[in-house]
């Protein structure tokens, strides 16, 4: 029962979004939106998923079992950060006539954030290892 209620709610939200895109066609440009969504689906299925599976196989074979979950957590968080920052890295929306739009060096900032995440996860792994040793 929960599945069907969730499915109906999901389809209602999708229908509302499509109706809004069609109603506001001047701003949403439905053909461009459709191309964007279809391209995103293709990129996901043909590039992102195979890459993620390849990384999973490499991590599974190269990283010891005790550290594997920490490496996986770092990679998942870093992957989400990269996907979120991609438009900023590419400079989508940057205007040559307005230097205040996207004014930062987003590649450096992304690198710093990913390094902070890796450091934080490493510290959590180290604290967990120390606590386990204390219990033994």
N, C-alpha and C positions, 0 to 999 in steps of 0.2 A: 504494500500500500504506500509506504514512504517513497519508494522508487517512482511510482506513477505520479504522485503529488509533486515530487521534485522535478520530474521530467516535464510535467505540464507547466510548472513555474518557469523552468528554463526556457521552454519554447515560447512562453508568453513574453519573457524578457527579450528573446531574440526577435520576435515579431515586433515588439515595441521599438527596438533599435533599428530594424529595417524600415519600419514606417517612418520613424524620425529622419532617417537618412534620405528617404524618398521625399518626405514633406519639405525638408530643408535642402533640396538638391543643389541649390546655388552654392551653399557653404560646404556641403559634404561631398559633392561631386561623386555620385554613386558609382560611376564606371571606374574612376580611380580607386575608390574604396574597395570595390569588388576585386580589382587587380591587386591591390595591396593585400587583401585577405587571402586570395588564392595564391599569391606569391609566398606569403608567410606560411601557408599550409605546405606548399611544395618544398620550401627551404627547410621547414621543420622535418618533414618526412624523408627528404632525400639527402640532407646534410647534417642537421643537428642530431637526430637520433642515431645514425650510424657512427658519428663522431663520439657521442656519449657512450655508446656500446663499446667502441674501441678503447676509450679511456677506462671504462669499467673493467674490461678484460686485462689491460695493462696494470691497473692498480691492484686487481685481484691477484695477479701473478707476481708483482714486484714488491708489494708492501706486506710486511708481516701481519698476521691476523690481529694482533693486539693493537696495532696502530691504524688498521684499515679504516675503521669508522671515523677517525679524526681526519684522515686524508680525504675521505669521501665528503665529510661535512664541509671541509675547506673548499673542495672543488665545487660542490653544489652552491655554496654561498658566493664564491667568486664567479661562477657561471651566471648566476642571477644578476650580480653587479655589472658584469660585462654586457649582458642583454639590456639592462636598464640604461647603461651609459652609452650604448651604441649610437643613438641619434646625436648625442653630444660629441662623441668622438668624430663622427662624420661631418659635424657642423651643419646639420639640417636646421634651417631657420636662420642661419647667420646672414646678416645683411652687411654688405660692404659700406653702405651709407650710414650705418648705425653701429659703431664699435661697442656699444654697451650690450648688444645682443650676443649672448654666448662669449663673454669676454675672457674666460679662463682657459688654461691649458689642461683640458680634461684627461688627456692620456696620462700626464703626471699625477693628477689627482686620483684617477682610477687605480694606478699602480700603488700609490700610497695607501688607499683604502684596502686594497687586496692584501697588501703587506700587513696592515693592522689586523685584518681578519685572521690571516695566517698566524700572526703572533698570538692573538687572543686564543685561537684554537690550540696552539701549541702549549700555551700556559694552562689551559683547561686539561689537556692531556697529561701534562707534568703533575698537576695537582692531583688528578685521579690516580696516577701511578704512585705518588707518595702516599696517598691515603690507603691504597691497597697494600703497600708494603707495611704500613703501620698496623694493619689488621692481622698480618701474618705472624 
